[in-house]
Amino acid sequence: MAGDNIITTEVNWQHVGIKSIAQVEDYKVVMDWPVASGGTGEGPTPLQMLPVSLGGCIIAMIAIVARKKRMEIKDIKVKVEAVIEGGNVKEINYQVKVDAPYTPEEIEKLIEQGVKICPVKNALGVPVNRIA
């Protein structure tokens, strides 16, 4: 579509077990399965990459919002838990901890603003819940 940004990823099977390598711009990401499941154990499974992507996106968006507001952030940690049922993601829960010299209310607002604009979260078709 005109004016839209497009992210293109090429993923290639490595002809060894279930291992594949994704190429995203200049970066390579290895995905695999455990040896017991027929893989080589050289990387996370594609399904495991989903919560990794969400956690990274939430951190990036909080950091971007903080930078725009000229807020000093010491650390951001996100723990993501994907609930799997029947081999599919049923829901995703996450926790966010921000270490910064601000009131709890200011930190909460920063987190809410960052999470709201997270494109990975917004693209998911399953419930994504923040837990304490």
Rosetta blueprint (number, residue, H / E / L):
1 M L
2 A L
3 G L
4 D L
5 N L
6 I L
7 I L
8 T L
9 T L
10 E E
11 V E
12 N E
13 W E
14 Q L
15 H L
16 V L
17 G L
18 I L
19 K L
20 S E
21 I E
22 A E
23 Q E
24 V E
25 E L
26 D L
27 Y E
28 K E
29 V E
30 V E
31 M E
32 D L
33 W L
34 P L
35 V H
36 A H
37 S H
38 G L
39 G L
40 T L
41 G L
42 E L
43 G L
44 P L
45 T L
46 P H
47 L H
48 Q H
49 M H
50 L H
51 P H
52 V H
53 S H
54 L H
55 G H
56 G H
57 C H
58 I H
59 I H
60 A H
61 M H
62 I H
63 A H
64 I H
65 V H
66 A H
67 R H
68 K H
69 K L
70 R L
71 M L
72 E L
73 I L
74 K L
75 D E
76 I E
77 K E
78 V E
79 K E
80 V E
81 E E
82 A E
83 V E
84 I E
85 E E
86 G L
87 G L
88 N E
89 V E
90 K E
91 E E
92 I E
93 N E
94 Y E
95 Q E
96 V E
97 K E
98 V E
99 D E
100 A L
101 P L
102 Y L
103 T L
104 P H
105 E H
106 E H
107 I H
108 E H
109 K H
110 L H
111 I H
112 E H
113 Q H
114 G H
115 V H
116 K H
117 I L
118 C L
119 P H
120 V H
121 K H
122 N H
123 A H
124 L L
125 G L
126 V L
127 P L
128 V E
129 N E
130 R E
131 I L
132 A L
